[in-house]
Amino acid sequence: MVTADRHDPAVAAALLDRVLELVPNGEAEAVYTARDEALTRFANSQIHQNVADRDRSVRVRLTRDGRTGVASTNRLDEAGLRAAVEQALAIRDRAARNPDTSPLAGGPSTAHVRSGWTDRTADADPALRAAAARAVIDAALAAGLEASGAFSTEALTMAVANTRGLRSSASTTAAKLLSVVMGTDGASGYAQATDPDVGRIDGAAIGAEAVDRAQRTTGAEDLAPGEYQVLLEPYAVAALIEYISFIGFSALAAQEGRSFMELGRTVMGSNVRIWDDGQDPGGLPSIIDFEGVRKQRVDLVTDGVATGHVHDTATAHRAGTASTGHGLPAPNPWGPVAWNLFMAGGRASHDELLAGIDRGIWVTRFHYVNVVHAKRAILTGMTKDGTFLVEKGRIVRPIRNLRFTQSVPEAFSRIRGLSDETRLVGAEYSGIAVRAPALLIDGFGFTGATAAEGPG
């Protein structure tokens, strides 16, 4: 259970005000974070681990004459706060001067917002997560398969204050259940659900989805690498968008000349619209960034044309514009990140997309994705947990996993159809969430087979 004051904006504000009072000179920023994370894991159709982590911390960033010092602490009494400020001062005053140091965030403050917050998620206990895991396990056992996976819940409160007068805070929750169901002869199926409200995650439905894929992958056979039509499920689409977000949607990537996103240029097909919106309840809302700036919707790709980058205060200062609210804890080498992403759907049903394939591949998801060429947004990775050969609009057999190597903008220039339904997919490691449709693409490059790894 969450203690009474952890997510209280008044408590956070008082702590941050005290930090700023302790700073004798220069500019100062203080960030309060209260994070309650819990995770229930299961493997071999047994729940084997439940862990929880609850932490509150304050991060202090001090700047003066182009010098910056940062320190953080989870000791939030007077002595702990004072020690963090003194450490940040010592670092700042000894740091080399950086003439490119940007000012702290200004602009309007944001009164405390609980967008994307539900008490059911904040109060979720091991029994609730275990019941959903049990439903997945039961679905697998009924089919003679084994289930593995994890169910996580999180409650987060963040507050930011600085000496330029900015005061912002917000609270959010998130829940994610994912599972891989496996059996003999290479059977393997995947399913995932992500939502701010744990009550909207149906363990039985996730189990049924993973089991259905696993049953259809039994007895997978090899398929020669080459360029094929593909039907990418939302899991696979979300993985591609996650990676091009890191390498292309950031204003820092554009300023350093390593982004494929040249504003005003056609970079994808005219049926592609991608945007970022931290305030949209259809995703995983996060209302402010780590600099306290309220997130703005940014239309990144509009009808195939690159129309926007996400900014933090540093990139906005260099560009002579305003931050869009996508800053990470500063300073950092990554720059701003778009992590509440949406791709517009189309008008086709999933069956209609399938019917449009003459000979191609149905891909459930990708894993082991890596960047080959950032400027061209070429990625490589492997199919996983449900890969099928499609002929004349029908799934004819499961196939072993294939390695792809493909420029995503080029592939997204060959989209023939988009599903009318979209799905919210949470990245397994980065924290990015993407609401994406399924895509029918006329040409996607597979450069190797992974038969040694086992069937699809």
N, C-alpha and C positions, 0 to 999 in steps of 0.2 A: 504494500500500500504506500501511497505517496504521503509524506509528512506534510503538515499544514502549511508551512511557510516556504517550501522549496520553489513553488511556482507562484508565489505572491509578488506581484509587480512592485508593491510598496517596499517590501523587504529588499528586492533587487535595487530599487532606486536609492534607498538609504545607503546601501553598501557602496554603490558607485559614487554617490555624492561625497562620501567620506574619503574615497580614494583620491578624488580630484582635489579635495581640501588639503591633502598631504603633499601635493606637488608644489614645490616652491617657485618654479619658473618654467617657461616654455609652454608648449602645447601638450595636452594630455588627452588620451582616450582610454576608457575603461570598459571592458566587456564582461558581463556576468553570464554564466552558463550553468543551468541546472538540467542535468540529463539523467533520466531514469530509464535504463535499458534492461530488458529481460529476454531470455532465449531458452526455448525448450527444444532439444535435439532428439531425433530418433534415428535408429539404424538397425538393419536386420529385423525390421518390424517390432522393435522394442524401443520405448523411451528410455534413454540412457543418461540424459544430462539436463539439469535445469540450473541456469546461472542468472545472476542479477548484478547489476552495477549501478550504483546511485552516487552521483558526484555533483558537487557545486564548486565552481572555480571562478576566479577573477583574473583577467588578463589585462596588463597595463602596458600601454604604448606611449612613450614620451618622445617628443621631437623638439629640437632647438638648433637653429643655425645649420640645417642640413644634416644633423646627426640624429640617430634614432636608437632608442633602447627599449627592449621588450622583456617583461618578466611576467610570470603567472604563479598563482598559488591556489590551493584548495583549503588553505587555513584562513578562515574568514573572520577571525577575531582582530582586534586592533593591532596586536603585535604582528600577525600574519600579513595584514594589509600594508602596514608600515614597512615591513621587510621587503615586500614585493616592490613597493615604490622606490625604496633605497637601492635595490638591485637594478631596477630599470634606469635610475638616474646614473648609477656608476657605469653601466654599459653605454648609455647615451653620451656621457661626457668623455668617454675614452674612444668612442667610435670614430672612424674616418668620416669626413664630411662628404655627403653625396649631393652634388648640385641638382640632381633630378628629383630630390625629395618633394613629394606633393603635400599640400596642406591636408589637414584632417577634414573629414566630411562636414559640410554645412547643410543648409537647406532645412526644410520643415521637420519637426519632430513627429513621431508617431505614437499616439496614445496606445496603451496596452491593447493588443488584439489577440483574440483566441480563435482565429480562423483555422479550420482544420483540426480543432481540439474536440475530443470527446472524452467524457469521464470514464466511459466503458474501457477505452484503451488505456488511459492513465491508471486505472484501478485494476487492470487485468492481472490475474494471479496464475500460478502454475496450473491449477486445476482447469481453468478455462483453456489455456494453451494445450494441456494434455488431452482434453476432450476432442479438440480439433485434430490433433496428431493421431489420436485413437481412431477417428473416423477414416483418416487416410489409410492407416494400417489395416483396418478391418476391410476396406475396399480391396486392398492388395491381397490379403490373405484369402478372401473369398474367390479370388482369381488364381490362386496358387502362386502368387508373386510376393516379393519382399519390398518393403517401403523404407526409404531413408529421407531425411529432410530436416527442416527447422522451422519453428514458428517464433517470430520475434515481435516484441511490442516495445514502444518507446514514447516517452513524454519528454518534451524539450521546452524550456523557457530560456529566452535570450534577451538581455537588456544591454543597451549601449548608451554611454554618456561621454561627452567630450567638452573641452573648454571653449568650443565655439558655440555652445548652447544647445547642441543636439541632445535630445532625450528620446529614446525609442525602446519599445519592448514588445515581445510577442510570444505566444505559447502555441505549440502544435503537438499533435500525436501522430503516430504511424504504426501500422501493423503489417506484417508480411509472413505469409505461409508459403513455403516451397517444398516440393517433393520430387524425388526421382524413384520410380517403381521399376524393379528389375526382376528378371527371371532367367530361366535356362535358355540356351541357344541364342543368347544375345539380346533378349527382350529388354527394352529400356524406354520408359516414357516419363515425360516431365510435365509439371503444371505448377502455376504460381498464382497467388492473389495478393494484391497490395491495396491498402485502403487506410485513410485516417481513422476509420471506425472499425475496431476489431469485430464488432457485432455483425458487420456485413461480409465477413469472410466465412465461407462455408467449407468446412473440412471435408465433408462427404463429396461435395462437387469437385474439389481439387483431387481427391482420391480417384473418383470416377474418370476424370479427364486423363490423369497420368496412367491409370490402368488401361484405358482404351488405347492409348498410344503404344504402351508396352506390348499389349497383345498383338497389335498389328505389325510390330517390328520383328517378330520371331522369324528366324530363318533368313535373315538379310543376306544378300549376295553383292558381289562387286559390281561397280559400274565404272567404265572408263572415264577419266577426267576429260574435261572439255568445256565448251560454252553451251549452256542450256537455258531454256526458259525456266523460271523458278516461281514458285508460290511461297513467299516468305510469310510465316505466321507473325503476329505482333511481337512475340518474344524475340525473334530474329531481327525484325525491323528495329526494335528498341535498342538492341545491342549496337547496330550500325549507327544509329543516331547518337547514342551515348558517346561513341568514340569520335565522331566528327564534331560533336560539341566541344570536346577537349581540344581538338587540334584546329578547329576552324571558326567557331562562333565567337570566340573571345576577341575583344578589341586589341589585346596585347599581341595575339598571334598575327593580326592584321598589321599592327604597327611594326612588328619585327619582320614582316614580309614572308611569313610561313603559313599563311592561310589561303585556302582556295576561295574564300569569300571576298571577292572584289566587288564592292558595292556598285549596283547598277548593271552588273553583267549577268547574263543568263548562265546559271550554273547547274540547273536541273530541268526536268521537263515542266511544261506549262501547267501540269496537273498537280504540282507539288506545292504545298503550303506548310511551313514549319515555323513555330513561334515558341516563345518562352513566356510563361505567365505564372508567377508565384502566388497570385491572388485567386486563381481559378480553382473552385472547389472540386472540379473534375480531375484534378491531379493530387499531388501531396503539397498543400499550400505551405509556403514559408514567406511571411509577409515582409520581413526586413532581412538585410544582409549583415555581415559581420562588422560593418562600419556604421550600422544603424540607419541606413538609407532604405526607404520603402521601395520594394520591388515594383518595377514597371513592366508592363507587357512589351516585349520586343518582337516585332515581326522580322524573322530572320531570313526566310526564303518565301517570297510571295509570287505565286504563279511562275515558279522556276527562277525568279530573279533574286539575287542577293540584295536584301533590303535593310539589313541591320546587323550590328554587333552588340554584344552585352558589354557594359562598362562598369568598372569600379572607379573610385575617386582618382586613382593615379592615372589610368588610361584616359579618363574624361578630362583631367587637367591638361594632359598633353594634347588632346584633340580639341580643346576649347569648347567642350560640351558638358553635359551633366551626367553624373553617374546614373545608371539604370537600376542600381540596387543589386548588383551581382558580385559584390566583393567578398573575398575570403579574408581570414585574419591577415592583416598587413603588418609588415611587408612580407611578400612571398614571391616565389619565382614563377607561379602559374598564371597570375592575373585573374580576371573575372571568369566565372563559369556559369553557363546556362544549365540549370539542373531541374527546372520544372517545365519540361518540354512537351510539346503537342505537335502531332502531324495530322492534318485534316484527312478524313476519310473520303470515300467516293460514293458511288451509287450501287455497287455490285454486292450481291450476296456472296458468301464464301463458296457456295456451290457454283455460282456463275463464274467466279475466278478460276475454279478448278476446271470447269468446262472449256475455258479458253486456252488450255494447254494442249498443244499437239503432242509434243514429247518433251518432258522436262522433269523437274525435281521439286518435290514438296519438302520444305525445310522447317522444322519446328523451332530450332534455336541454334545459336552459334556459341562456341566457347573457345578459350585460348586465343582471343582476338588480340592482334598486335598491329602497330602502325608500320607500314613499309615505306610510305612516302607521304609526309604530312602535307606538302604543298598541293599534291594531287589527290589527297585524301584516299590513298590506296591502303586498304587493310587486308590482313590475312587472318585466317582462323579456320576452325573446323565445325562441321555440322555435328549435331548431338541429339540423342534421345527422341528420335522420330524423323527419319529421312526416307523418302519414298520416291520410286519412279512412277511418273504419270504418263500415260499414253492415251490420246484421243479423249481427254477429259476424265479418265478413270485411273485410280491408283491401282497399279498392276502388281507391285511387289515392294517390299522394303529393301533398302540398299545400305551397304556399309558406309561409314562416315567418309566424307570427302573434305579435302582442304580447299578453301577458296582463296583467291588473291584478286582483289577487285577494287577499282576506284568507285567509291560510293556515289559521288556526283554523276559519274558516267552511267552507273546502273540506274540511278534515280532519273536519268534522262530517257530511260527506256521503259518507264512504267506504263503498262497498258491498262491496268485496272487497280482500283483501291476498294477495299471492303467498306460497306456502309456502317459497320460496327467497328468501334475502336476499343482497345483494352489498355488499362493502366498497368505498366510493368515497372517494377522496382529493380534497379541494378543490384547485383549481388555484392559489390564491393564499393562502388564510388559514391553512393548516396543519390545519384541522379535518378529521377523518375520520368518515364516517357509514356504518354498516352498515344498509341499508334494503331493504325489499321493493318490488315494483311495486304500484301502487294503482289500483283502479278507483273513480273519483269521479263521483257523479251531480250534475254541475254545476260548471263551472269557467269563469271569465269571460275571454274574449278580446276586447280592446277596439280592436284595430287590425290591419291586414294590412301586411306588409312586402314587398310584391311588388317594390319598387324594389331591395331588397337581393339578390334572386335567389331561385331555387327552394330548397326545404327541404332 
